[in-house]
Amino acid sequence: MTLGKVVPMIIEQVKALIAKEFGVDGSKLSPATRLVEDLNIDSLDAVELMMRLEETFSFKIGDEEASTLKSVSDIVALVTTRTASHA
């Protein structure tokens, strides 16, 4: 599967995970959606989100790495990079 086909799938998976975890409408999420500013995610929410991402995509996210994830697109970029390196 090419990266051009994988990225849209990852975007949808990330949006669905965030929608379920935080009770938001997934159709209103976009890559530009900011976790803190737009979704009001606090530090505890962020930890829970990182745990769900780790479970869903089967890789660990370090604290420093987690602190760089500010938007849906940041998460998608991380997941894309990590899953591509394990393919």
C-alpha positions in Angstrom: 0.0 0.0 0.0 1.4 3.4 -0.9 1.9 6.3 1.5 -0.8 8.3 -0.5 -3.3 5.6 0.5 -2.1 5.1 4.0 -2.1 8.7 5.2 -5.9 9.3 4.6 -6.6 6.0 6.5 -4.4 7.2 9.4 -6.2 10.6 9.4 -9.5 8.8 9.7 -8.3 6.5 12.4 -6.8 9.3 14.5 -10.0 11.4 14.0 -12.2 8.4 15.1 -10.0 7.8 18.1 -10.1 11.4 19.2 -13.9 11.6 18.6 -14.5 8.5 20.7 -12.1 9.5 23.5 -13.4 13.0 23.9 -17.0 12.8 22.7 -16.6 15.1 19.8 -18.0 15.0 16.3 -15.3 13.3 14.2 -16.6 15.1 11.1 -15.7 18.4 12.7 -12.1 17.3 13.2 -9.5 18.2 10.6 -5.7 17.9 10.4 -5.6 21.6 11.6 -7.6 20.9 14.7 -5.5 21.9 17.8 -5.7 19.6 20.8 -5.6 22.3 23.5 -7.1 25.3 21.8 -9.9 23.7 19.8 -10.6 20.6 21.9 -9.8 21.9 25.4 -7.6 18.8 26.1 -5.9 19.1 29.4 -2.7 17.3 30.6 -4.7 14.3 31.9 -6.6 14.0 28.7 -3.4 14.2 26.8 -1.9 11.3 28.8 -5.1 9.3 28.1 -4.9 10.1 24.4 -1.2 9.0 24.2 -2.2 5.7 25.9 -5.0 5.1 23.3 -2.6 6.0 20.4 0.0 3.6 21.8 -2.6 0.8 22.1 -4.1 1.5 18.7 -0.9 1.8 16.7 1.3 -0.5 18.7 4.2 1.8 19.5 5.4 3.8 22.5 5.3 7.6 22.7 7.9 9.2 25.0 7.1 12.2 27.1 9.2 14.6 25.1 7.7 13.3 21.9 4.1 13.6 23.3 4.8 17.3 24.3 5.3 18.1 20.6 1.9 16.8 19.5 -0.2 20.0 19.3 -2.7 19.1 16.5 -4.3 16.3 14.7 -1.8 16.7 11.9 1.1 16.3 14.4 -0.4 13.0 15.5 -0.9 11.8 12.0 2.7 12.7 11.1 4.0 10.7 14.1 1.8 7.7 13.3 2.7 7.8 9.6 6.4 8.0 10.4 6.3 5.3 13.0 4.1 2.9 11.0 6.2 3.4 7.9 9.4 2.6 9.8 7.9 -0.7 11.0 6.4 -1.7 7.6 
